[in-house]
Amino acid sequence: MAAALRKNAALAAVSVIVGLVTIEAALRAAGYTPRKFHATARIIDPHWKLLLDCYPTNPRGYFDIDLRAPGSRARYEHLAPLRYESLRHRTPFAVESRYNSLRFRDAEFGAKTPGVRRVMVLGDSFTEGQGVKEPDTYARVLEQRLNAGGQVRFEVRNCGRRGADFPLLFQIFDEILRFEPDVVVYGMVLNDADQSAEFHARQTYVNDLILDRGRATSDRHLAPDMGRLDSRLLGFVRDRLETRHTTRETTRWYLDMYGEPNRDGWARTQGYLREMNRRMRERGGHLLVASWPLMVDMEGEDPFAAATATVSRFCLAAGIPWHDLRPALKGRPTSSLWVHPVDMHPNELAHRLAAESLAPVVRKLELADR
């Protein structure tokens, strides 16, 4: 009996070894190595009038600026004369953003045109349209959809500002009220909430599920992580485990932002939203909170559903119109909605789908009281 058990164990061990060797050979034959990209880059003039978001590759052929082209050098080298040569080699593909005097990605704001409804879209880099050409941002597409076939005319102004969270978002809201918006659409992203000092100190993740720092590297020549003798199978397993761990920890951080660990910060955020709604209603206008999803697991269940539900319940109780943008994007391959594999901001497709989802909601909201 003991001999038979030893024989079976030996056969099982041999089978496992053969299987592992087969997988290792297959990964080597496929040229597998954990995929890395040069980190994205940004160059901007000192007056915040012109900015380039620069990418290492152009997987969809969408980026129409190539810093390696002679015309691009003549046009953009002055933005970063000491870095330009490095950028054109490492991150040659770019998207241009131009800003008005308020540092919004739009034309200068002026008085409202009589008879035209003014919609102002407030938010962070999702709203500004990081990595997306200006005509493709959801503010511009929303304007087109609102004016398609209707007798009432709308203008939509983009008041997005990358990196803006509360309380800065409230300051921007206060700033744009003087331009007499009829509707303010706040494109909310889950990382917008105010944070208590204690909660902010927990922010130790390396991948915020918007910019994939785990796959970005500043290495000059993109040297592979593994040498010729390194196991591809172990590299594959390590890559998957690291990705799973980072995603799990980051997801927990987002969920906790709307729970007890950030109770004070979320309470302040609710106060800002109530005050924004009060001021708009006082002027006879409307605030609409439009919740952007993080571009994660769009094919399946929302890992951040609990946080989104918390925002939704609050808005309902406070009498603030709320619209979920995830259903408009759900079911599509997640990566098809990204600006780039290391920049998971919504791309031009996601912006268009969001605008098409928002248009009937904004139109109904604005015309309800007329």
N, C-alpha and C positions, 0 to 999 in steps of 0.2 A: 504493500500500500504506500509506504513512504517513498519507494523508488518511483512509483507511478506519479505521485504528487510532484516529486522533483522533476520528472520528465515533462509533466504538463506545465509546470512553472517555467522550465527552460524554453519550451515551445512558445509560451505566451510572451516571454521576454524577447525571444528572437523575432516574433511577430511585431512586437512594439518597436523594436530597433529597426526592422525593415521598413515599417511604416514611417518612422521618423526620418530615416535616410531618404525614403522616396519623396516625402514632403520637402525636405531640404534640397534635394536635387531639382524638384519642380520649381521651387522658389528661385534657385540659382539660374535655372534655364530661362525663367521669365524675367531675369534681371532685377529681382525684387530688392529694394532697399527702402526704408522709411522715407516717404516723399518729403522733400524739403524745398522751400522757395526762398529766394532773397526776400527780406522784409520789405514791405511797402515803404515808400518815402513820400515826403511832402515838401514842396518849396513854395515860398510865398513872398510877395514884396512887403516891405516894412510898413506899408500903409493899409494892408489888408484890402487891396483892390483886386488882386489877381493871385490865384492859387492853383497849383498843379498837384493832383494826387497821382503818384507814379507807381507802376506795377511791374513785376519782373517778367510776366508773360501776358499773352493776349489770347486766352483760350477760346473766347467766343468771337474774336475779331471785332469786338465792340469799340475798343480804345482806338481813336482815330489820330492821336498824336504820337509820333515816334521821335523821341529825342535824338535819335541817331541821324535823322534827316537834316540836311544843311539848313533848310528853312526854319526848322524848329530851333536850331542853335541860335540863329539870328534873332528869333522872336523871344526866346526864353532864357538864354544864358545869363542875362543880367540879373535874374532872380537868385541865382546861386553860382556865381562865377568860379568859386573855389571848389564846388561840389559837382559841377555840371558834368565833367568828364567821367566821374565815378557813376553818376546817375544814369548816364546814357548807356553804360555797360551793364549795370546791375538791374535797373528799373526803367527801361526805355519807353514803356507804354504809359500814356497819361490821359487824364481827363481834366479839362480846364473849368475853373469856377471864377466868376467875376462878381464883385460885391458892390453894393451901394454905400452911401456914406454912413448908414446905420449898421453896416457889416452884415447885411442880409443879401442872399443870392437872388437879387431882383433889381429891377430898375428903381430909380428914386421914387419915393412915395410922395404923392401930392394930394390935393383936394379930391374928394369923390366926384365923379361925373354924375350929374343929376339923372335919376332914374336907373342907375346901375347899382346893383347890390354888391357890396364889398365883403369878400371872404378873406380872412387873414389866417394863414396856417402856421401854427406855432409848434416848435419842437426842437429836437436835437439833430444829430447827423443823419438820422433816418429821413427827417423832413427836409433838411438842407439838400440832401441827395448826394452824399459822399460816394464817389466813384461812378456817378450817373451824370450824363450830359444834361444840361439845364432844361432843354425842351422835353426831356423824358421824365422829369421829376413829377411826383404825384400832384404837386400844386399846379403845374402847367397843364397836365392831362385833365385834372379836375375842372379847370377853367373851360377847356374844350368841351368836356362832357356836359357841364352845366349850361353851356350856351348852344348845345346842339338841339335845334328844333323848338326851343321855347321862345315865348314872347318877352319874358323878363330877361334882362341882361345881367351878367355877373362878371366881376373881376376878382381874381384870386391872387393874393400877394404872398410870397414865400417869406416867412419870418423864422425859418429854421436857423439854428446856430449850433454847429458841431460842438460837442462837449458840454452842452447846457443841461443842467439838472436843476431841481429846486434847491435853494431859493432863486437862483438866477433866472429860471423860466418865469417865475412870477414877476421879476423885475422887467423882463422883456415884454411880458403881457402888459404891464403898467405903461411901458414905453409906447406900445403900439395903439393904445386906446385913443390917443389924440388924432389918429387917422380914421376914426369913426367906423370901425368895422360893424357890419350887420351880423356877421357870424365869425366867431373865432373857433377854428378847428384845432384842437390840441392833439397832435399825433404823439400819444404817450408810448414810451418804451419802458419796460420794467425797471431799468436802472435809473430812471428819472427821480425816484422818490428821495426826499431829504433823508439824511442818515444821521443818527446819533453818533457822537464821537466814539463811543464804545463799539458800536456796530461797524463803523468805518474801519476801525483798527483790525477787524477780522478779514479785511479784503486782501487776502494773501494769494489768491488764485493767479495762475499764469495765462489762463484762456478764458476770456469773458464771453465766449460764444458769439462774439461780433468780430473781433480780430483774433485769428488763430495764431497766437504767439508760439504754440507748440510746434507748428510746421514752418515757422519763419525763422530765418537765421541771418545774422549779419556777417557770416563768413564770406570773405572776399571771393573765393572760388567755388563755393558750394561743395566743399569736400564731403564725400559720403561718410555717413556715421559708422560704416562697417568696412573693415579691411577685407582682403581676399580670403583670409582664414577664418573670419568671424562667421558664426552661424546665422544664416538668414532666418531660420525657424525661430531661434531665440530672439532675434531682432523683431520679427513679426509679432511674437507673443508680447514682448516688452512694449512695443508701440501700442498694441491694443489695450494692454493693462493701464498704461499711462494715460491714454485717451479716456478710458472708462473712468479712472480715478478722478481726473481733472474735471470731466463733465459732471460727475456725481457731486463733487464738492462745489462746483460753480452753480449747479442747479439748486443745491441746498441754500447757497448764499442768496440767490434771487428769491427763493420762497420765503426765507427768513426776513427779507427786507419788508415783507408785508405781514409779519407776525410779531410775536412777543419780543424776539431779540432786537427789533428795531421799532418798538412801540412808540417811542417819542418822535422819531423821524417820520413814521407813517402818520401820526397824529398831526404833525405840522403840515405834511403834504395835503391831508384832508382839509385843513384850514385854508391853505392856499387855493385849493379847488373851489371850496365854498365861496370864498371871496371873489374869485374870478367869475363864478356864475352869478353872484349877486350884482357885481358891477355891470355885467352884460345885460342882465334883466332890467336893471335900473335905467339903462339906455335904450330899452326896447329891443335889444339884440339877443343873441343866443350863444352859449358856449356848448360845443360838442366835443366830448372826449372820445377820440378814436384810438383804440388800443392796437398798436403794432405788435405782432408776435416776434419773438426771436426766431431767426431762420434755422430752427432745429426740429428734426423729426416731423417735417410737414406731411410725410406720408402716413403717419400714425397718430397716436394720441399725444396731446399737448403735455409735455412734462411740467409746464408752468401753469397748468389749468387752475390750481388752487389760488395762486397769486392773482391771476386774471379775474377769477370769481370774486375775490376780495374787493378788487377795484370796482367790478360791476355792481356788487351789492351796495357799496358805499354810494356810487353815483345814483342808483335807483332810490336809495333812502334820502339823498340830498336833493333830489329833483333835477339832477344834471343829466342831460341826454348823453347816452353812451353807445358806441358802436364797436363791435369786434371785427377786426380786419382778417383774422385768421381763416374764417370760412372761405374767403375769397381766394386764399392761397393754398389751402389744404388740399392734399392729394397729389400735388406735383412733386417731382423729385426735388429734394431739399436743395441740392447743389445747383439746380437750374434756376434758383432764385437768388444766388449769391453774386455779388460783384466780382469776386475772385476767390479761388480756393483758400486764400489766407485772409480774405476780407469778406466777412459774411454779412455785410450790409445788404439791404434789399437792392437788387439790380433793376434795370429798366422794365423787365417783365413784372416784377413784384410791384413796382410803382404804378404801372398801368392798371394792374388788377385792383390795387388798393383804391385808385381814383375812380374806377368804374363802380366799385362797391360803395364809395362815399357819395357819389353824385346824387342818387335819388334821396339819400338821407338828408343831405344838405339842402337840396331843393325843397323837400317837404317841410323841413324845419324852418327855413327862411320864409316860405310863402304861407305858413300856417296862420300867421297873425295878420296877413294882409287882406 
